[in-house]
Every structure is written in C-alpha cells, then in structure tokens.
C-alpha cells in the first residue's frame, strides 16, 4: 500500500523526509519506506504523523477526504 497522503502533506508543508523523521523520532530512511509503501506504517507512527499535520488518521489512510479530526 502506498501512502500518497503523507507525501502530499509533507510537500504541502514544505518539509523534507529528514525533517519529518526528526519530528516523529525515526530515521529518514524509515520514513521513506513508509512513504513509498515498502513498509506498513505502525499505529504509533500514524498517530504521530496525524499530530504533526493536525489531521485524522483516517485522512492519512484515505478513508475520508475530510482532514478534520472528530472532537
């Protein structure tokens, strides 16, 4: 599974893979594996990415087109 949304979100916010990796405490290489779909993103990384971008995990996983978090 390719995670298109995490690449789109990263590029929309003008971050590099390395910057995102540092924000969520993983290496750039591991982040690149997630972005390319070579590795499945674990739940704790999905949560961290959702927090960085202030979007829902469902949005990252393309289960919805609404990025807002249900509060």
Long-range contacts (C-beta under 8 A, 24 or more apart in sequence): 1-37, 1-40, 2-36, 2-37, 3-34, 3-35, 3-37, 3-41, 3-60, 3-61, 4-62, 5-59, 5-60, 5-61, 5-62, 6-34, 6-35, 6-41, 6-49, 6-60, 7-35, 9-49, 9-53, 9-55, 9-60, 10-35, 13-53, 20-49, 20-52, 23-48, 23-52, 24-48, 24-49, 24-52
